[in-house]
Amino acid sequence: MTASVPYPPWLHDDKDGCLLDVSVVPNARQTAFDGEHGGALRVRLGAVAVDGRANAALTDYLAQCCGVPRRAVQLKSGLTARRKRVHIDAPADAVWLRLSACLQASSAV
């Protein structure tokens, strides 16, 4: 299986979709992508890390950016850590296409 484009180190093809390595920064002014950090996609979250609010904000944001329903985005590891692994029930090519557009839009702001 060959990818049509090379993926960044934080995006992995998976048999049921794809996996993202994400580094989160909770309690930011707004939710937005913030480049890469330590081989992971950095996401600033406009939610506090209390009672799962930051995790919910992350899954909501990724679902919106990837154009998938929220139920298609699941945290696989890192529930209480800043470093998380997220599964998205969509092909890696489609996720990369959507995320690269969102990353370009967030860097233009």
N, C-alpha and C positions, 0 to 999 in steps of 0.2 A: 504494500500500500504506500503510495507516494503522495505527499501533500503538494498542492498546487503552488503554495508559497511557503517559505521557511517560517516557522513559528518562533516567537520570542521564547526565552527559557522558562517563562512562567505559564505557558500554555502547552498542555499535553493532550494528544489524541488518546481516546479511551474507547473501549468496545461499545459502550452505551452512550457516547457523547464525547465530552472533553472535561479535563480537569484544569483548574486555575490555581496557582500558588499566589496568595494574596497577603499583603502586609497592610493592616488597617491602622488608622490613626483616629480614634474616637474623639468626640467632643470638639470637632472642628467647626468653623463658621458655617460651612455648607458641605454637602456631599459632592465629591468630585474625584476624578482620577488625578494622581499626582506623580506620574511617571513610574519608574522602577526603583526598587530598593532591595538589595541583597538577593537578586534573582527572582523577585516577586513583583507583582503588580501592586503598586501602592494606591490605596483608596482612603481618602479623608472622609470621615463620616460625621454628619451633622447630628449625631445622636450619642448619648452617653453610654458607657459600657456597664449598664445596670439593668438587671432583669431581662437580658436578651435583646434590649433595644438596638444596640449596635449591630448585632447579628441580623436582626430583622431589616434594619436599614441597608445593610450590605446585600442581602439576598434580593430585596426590592429593587435596589439600584442596578445590580447586575442583570436582573430579569428585564428591567426596562431598557437598559443599554443593549442587551443581546436580542431583544425582540421575542422573548419567550415568556410563557406564563410563570408566575412566581413558583408554582409547584415544580417547575423544571429546574430550579436552582436549589441545591442542597449542600449544606456544610458537611463535609466528610471528616474533617479533623480541625482541631483548634478552637473549639467552642468558647473556651475562656482565655485564649491566647491572642496576641496581636497577629501572629502568623497563622494563616488558615489555608486549608485546601478545600476548594469548592468544586462540586460536580455540576455541570450544566448538560441537560438532556437535549443536546443539539450538536450537529457535526462541528468539528474544530474549524473547518474552513469558514463556515457561516459565522461562528462566534468571532473568529479573528477579523473577518470583514467588518462586522458591526463594532467590535471593540476598537479597531484601528481608527474608524471614523469618529468614535466618541473621544478617543485619546487626542486626535488632531483638533477636535472642536474644543476640548478642555484646555489644550495648550495655547490656543488662539485667544483665549479670554484674558 
